[in-house]
Amino acid sequence: MRDLPPTVDRLVASILDQFPVHRGFLEQALDGATAEELDRLGRYLDFCIGKGLTPDYLAESYLTILGDTLDEQLYFREHDHYRHSSFADVAESVYHDRDYMDRYMYGLAISTFLWPNHVEMSRFLRRSLPKEKRGRYLEVGPGHGFLLLTAVEVGAFDDYLAVDLSAASVEQTRTIVEHFHPDAPARVEQRDFLTADDLQPGSFDAVVMGEVLEHVEHPEVFLRRIAELAKPDAFVFVTTCVNAPAVDHIYLWRTTDELEAMIAGSGLSIVEPLRLPYEGRSLEESRAEALPINVAYVLAPD
Ligand SMILES: C[S@@+](CC[C@H](N)C(=O)[O-])C[C@H]1O[C@@H](n2cnc3c(N)ncnc32)[C@H](O)[C@@H]1O
């Protein structure tokens, strides 16, 4: 394995200790990472350890989401639908379970450096986010906080607001931004995006929402609200997935066409799509076999 920052090395050792068959996958993932990404992962892990977390806990968090996702993939293969379809089904076991939600968000953050499609979606945001645009940036469901951190680092917005309904996510996002950019004009609030009725229509210059739509019962309502809140020339960035089960994915799109028709019907147009097939398969094969497809879009209000 290539030379790694010390805390990445410790994380990898702990993951392999607990799950040795993951070696090949991890080696490939780390070999494909840029030096800057490895450095970023190392600094993230240092930050987590500074908060009192241990490499073993972070490795367990990562393995929790890996194991749970594989379980849900088996369920999906057998039943041809996600295990849950209502928010109430997953609210108690995920969003309101502080311990699980914490592990889920730490694990998901680590996956953004290790899972090829998550890596590609992070890179896509980093390169497509306007670098000089000013004004107001809104993020929905920041979770672990990495997209907001990216926006603060590469963007030049005057004001950053992130809303998330989970206390664990708010804490993780707030602390990551305060740690790395204590002077950033950023606020993180614990609120439901749909009922946050003081957000003014046509007032945001950027709206980013990563991996939220598949977690909600009515994703079209979220898309329409984004279209309503965005200024006509706003940068809009959304990620989600098709046929991609996870413990708390409740809205199932079976094709990218179905999803993209929903986007088009919500007052948003696709400016640039990124459609990522299941690892080792083409998009056509993933479609034919109903395998997970990750998608990210730069959108524009109609
Ligand atoms: C899977 S995480 C996404 C984390 C991160 N944005 C990413 O791209 O990986 C989904 C987040 O959306 C939040 N969320 C779900 N429904 C929401 C709503 N109605 N309003 C605000 N946040 C919501 C959850 O609490 C969770 O933190």
The ligand as a Tripos MOL2 file, in Angstrom:
@<TRIPOS>MOLECULE
LIG
   27    29     1     0     0
SMALL
NO_CHARGES

@<TRIPOS>ATOM
      1 C1        -27.3310   10.8990    3.8420 C.3       1 LIG1
      2 S1        -27.1940   12.4410    4.6060 S.3       1 LIG1
      3 C2        -26.4040   13.4130    3.3550 C.3       1 LIG1
      4 C3        -25.0690   13.9210    3.8050 C.3       1 LIG1
      5 C4        -24.3100   14.7470    2.7730 C.3       1 LIG1
      6 N1        -25.0860   15.8700    2.2820 N.3       1 LIG1
      7 C5        -23.8320   13.9170    1.6010 C.2       1 LIG1
      8 O1        -24.0020   14.3580    0.4450 O.co2     1 LIG1
      9 O2        -23.2560   12.8460    1.8080 O.co2     1 LIG1
     10 C6        -28.8490   13.0570    4.5350 C.3       1 LIG1
     11 C7        -29.0530   14.2310    5.4810 C.3       1 LIG1
     12 O3        -30.2840   14.8700    5.1330 O.3       1 LIG1
     13 C8        -30.9250   15.2770    6.3240 C.3       1 LIG1
     14 N2        -32.3590   15.5010    6.0200 N.ar      1 LIG1
     15 C9        -33.2640   14.5680    5.6350 C.ar      1 LIG1
     16 N3        -34.4760   15.1550    5.4710 N.ar      1 LIG1
     17 C10       -34.3080   16.4840    5.7390 C.ar      1 LIG1
     18 C11       -35.1800   17.6100    5.7590 C.ar      1 LIG1
     19 N4        -36.4950   17.4950    5.5000 N.pl3     1 LIG1
     20 N5        -34.6710   18.8190    6.0840 N.ar      1 LIG1
     21 C12       -33.3660   18.9620    6.3960 C.ar      1 LIG1
     22 N6        -32.4890   17.9150    6.4160 N.ar      1 LIG1
     23 C13       -32.9490   16.7020    6.0950 C.ar      1 LIG1
     24 C14       -30.6160   14.1260    7.2790 C.3       1 LIG1
     25 O4        -30.7820   14.4890    8.6280 O.3       1 LIG1
     26 C15       -29.1650   13.8050    6.9320 C.3       1 LIG1
     27 O5        -28.2740   14.5470    7.7280 O.3       1 LIG1
@<TRIPOS>BOND
     1     1     2 1
     2     2     3 1
     3     2    10 1
     4     3     4 1
     5     4     5 1
     6     5     6 1
     7     5     7 1
     8     7     8 2
     9     7     9 1
    10    10    11 1
    11    11    12 1
    12    11    26 1
    13    12    13 1
    14    13    14 1
    15    13    24 1
    16    14    15 ar
    17    14    23 ar
    18    15    16 ar
    19    16    17 ar
    20    17    18 ar
    21    17    23 ar
    22    18    19 1
    23    18    20 ar
    24    20    21 ar
    25    21    22 ar
    26    22    23 ar
    27    24    25 1
    28    24    26 1
    29    26    27 1
@<TRIPOS>SUBSTRUCTURE
     1 LIG1         1 GROUP 0 **** ****
